[in-house]
Amino acid sequence: MTLLPPTVEQQRRIDEEIPPHPDIRKKDIQMIREWIAKQPHLPKHMDNSRLEHFLFGCKNSIERCKMILERYFTARTALPEFFAVRDSLAPEIQDCCNAIDYFVLPSLTDEGHRVSVLRLKDKNIDRFSLQTVTRRVLMVMDTRLVEEACLSNIMILDLKGWSAAHFAKISPTQTIVRKAMLAAQDSMPLRLHRVYFLNAPSFINNVLSIFYPLLKPKLTQKFRIHKGGASELWPHMNKDILPNEWGGKAGTFQQLNDAWQKKIEKNRDWFLREEKLSKTNETIRLPTTSSSLANDIAGIQGSFRQLNID
């Protein structure tokens, strides 16, 4: 699956938000590389292209880029639940691809946002594993970080077919759920513009309310909850970029999901190599460089009320 580059008009809008300054960016990358060189616990293998994508995703803020790089590498050491055995041909990943659609649409929105979609193919609760879904989503995110710089992202969660049992599996009363949120929140240089929930059940507010203590208000303000289906998206984005089943021209759910499955399979060797390289070496971390992510992980044992679904 090819991620189509911005059109001239999309690029103009992107440049308005993050003005391009090639000479300044080159100097910024050099400063970041010099900083990495002074951090003995951080790996040094990341090329300039991927560092540029990190910096762009941080809106050209050098300090935020440093923070995200630190958390990015620390996550791959401290959260093996999601970053160990990143084998795209592993049975659990293959089953996840067959049971759940997850893909990135080829075209950007008119404003330059990249759109991802997650939906159930199989309602069987036994085939729904948050750990495997998170691992797969993060593999796709890493693929994108290699391929492109992205202005910001839109996530579409189609809740058609979700039962109370599905939501119970993602309740933050479970440590694995809170760890999954840490793996994705502030550990990737991918900015979020909007989250659309489609076909939301009547009890969706009960579900979301228990997540709010874990989420920044700035994030929850980006949620848009719709009881209806894909037609709810049409006023907000050019429907041509959507899957065929949603009135668009991007291809069918099956075609889009299969294309991304094949993409991560094609990159299997890269994932297995990165699994070994993209880690911190905590034995040589300087005392003055404590990990904010490690502190966050240590603090997730707090008590939460049980998820109550009526």
Number of C-alpha atoms within 10 A of each C-alpha: 16 12 14 11 15 19 13 9 12 17 15 15 17 19 14 10 10 15 12 13 10 9 8 11 16 12 11 18 20 14 13 20 17 11 11 17 13 11 16 15 20 21 15 13 9 13 10 14 15 17 21 22 23 28 25 24 23 23 19 21 13 18 12 17 24 18 17 22 22 23 24 21 21 24 26 22 21 19 17 13 17 25 24 15 14 23 23 24 15 11 10 17 18 16 14 22 21 17 17 18 21 27 24 24 23 20 20 24 21 16 17 22 22 22 22 17 20 18 19 19 17 16 15 14 13 9 15 19 15 17 16 19 20 19 24 25 17 19 21 18 17 16 17 17 21 16 14 17 20 24 25 20 20 20 18 20 19 21 21 18 15 18 13 16 13 18 15 16 16 19 21 25 20 16 13 19 17 19 21 21 15 20 26 17 16 17 20 22 26 23 18 15 17 19 20 20 24 22 20 20 19 10 12 18 12 13 19 15 11 18 18 13 11 13 12 11 10 8 13 14 11 14 15 12 17 18 14 15 15 20 13 17 18 14 8 9 15 14 19 15 20 25 21 15 12 20 14 16 13 19 17 15 20 14 15 20 23 17 16 21 24 14 16 21 17 13 14 17 14 14 23 15 11 17 18 13 16 21 20 22 14 15 8 11 15 12 7 6 10 12 17 13 22 16 10 13 18 10 9 17 12 8 9 13 9 12 19 12 14 8
